[in-house]
Amino acid sequence: MRKSAAFLFRMLLLLAVAVTVAAAYQWWHYGHAPIVGAGSKAEFEVRRGEGGRLLTGTLQKAGIPVQSWELALAWRLRGDSDQIKAGRYELEGPVTMQALLNQLIAGQAAKERMVVLIEGWTFRQVREALARAPELTQTAAELTDAQVMQRIDPAQSHPEGLFAPDTYAYPPQSTDVELLARAHRLQRQRLAAAWQNRAEGLQLRNELDLLILASIVEKESARPEDRAMVSAVFHNRLGLGMMLQSDPTTIYGIGEGFDGNLRRNHLRTDTPYNTYMRNGLTPTPISMPGNEALQAAARPAESKALYFVSRGDGSTEFSPDLNSHNRAVNRYQRKAP
C-alpha cells in the first residue's frame, strides 16, 4: 500500500515537472524563438473580425509556422484578442510569437494608406478624393450628402465646412464614412478652440457663424499672411451693415454650372450665396476651412480696411475706403498709370 502511494507520488511529481518544463519551454518559445526568421519577410492581411482558425490559416499561408492551439493559448493568457487591428501587415524577421501578437494589437506593422483633404475644398471635392483613395472601402457612394451626415452627425444636414482639411492615414479596408467621422471630430475640436479663443466684440453669434466666415476667408486669401487682414475686412463690413461682396460665395451659389468666368449677370442673379445682393453671412459655409482660417476669422487683424484687390503677383492690396480701392483696382487690375 505504501509502495503504491509512493509510486503514485513519484509519478505525479514527474508529471508536474514535465508540465512545468513544457510550460517553461512554451513561454521561452513565445518570447524568444523567431517564427519569422532573420532576413525573412511575411506579408498577410487581417480582415475585420478575423480570429481563431481563420487567423491561423492566414498566418500559415504567409509562411508563419503557428498552430491553432498555440495561438488560442497565447490569446487566452493575454486576454486581448478582441483588440486585433484589421489591415495589411509586412513583417521582417526576426519576429517572435509575442512580437507578432503585439503588432496585431497595436497595428504597428500595418501598411497604412494616405489621403489628403485640401483647405478650401468643397464637400463634393472631398467625396471625389475619398472615392479615389486606395483600399478605402466605399460605403457612401450611393448616399446623398444628407444621408452621409445622418451617419456621422444627424444634427447636421448640410456637410459643407464640417470636415477638417488634413492628411489622414488609414489601414486598408477602412471605410469612407469612418474617415469622414475622424475629419468631422477634428473640425469640431478646431472650431471649438477657435471660438473659445475669439476676440471680443466680433460680429458673430455662434460657432456656425465663425465656421461660415472662416470658409469665406479661406477662399478669399491668396496667401496665408493675408488671412487675418481678409478677416478684418469682412468683420468691418459686417459691423457697418455692408454687403460682403465676395466672389467665392457668389460662385458657390452658381453651383456646378460655373464655367470659371464670373460675369456681371452672375452678380445680378439672386441666390442665397450671392453676397452682392444679400446682406450678412451666407446660410452655410462655402468651403472646408483650415485651422489657420478658423483662427483668422476668430481673431482678425486690427485694421479699418473695407476692400481688397489682388496686386497680380500673389499679394493683396487693402484699402479703407472706396476711392483708395478704385485707385488700387486701376493700378493692379486695369494697369492704368
Secondary structure, DSSP 8 states (H G I E B T S, - for coil): -HHHHHHHHHHHHHHHHHHHHHHHHHHHHHHHSEEE-TT-EEEEEE-TT--HHHHHHHHHHTT----HHHHHHHHHHH--GGG---EEEEEES-EEHHHHHHHHHHTTTB--EEEE--TT--HHHHHHHHHHSTT-B-SSTTS-HHHHHHHH-TT-S--TT-S--SEEEE-TT-BHHHHHHHHHHHHHHHHHHHHHT--TT-S--SHHHHHHHHHHHHHH-SSGGGHHHHHHHHHHHHHHT-----HHHHHHHHGGG--S---HHHHTS--TT-TTTS-SS-SS-SS---HHHHHHHHS--S----EEEE-SSS-EEEESSHHHHHHHHHHHTS---
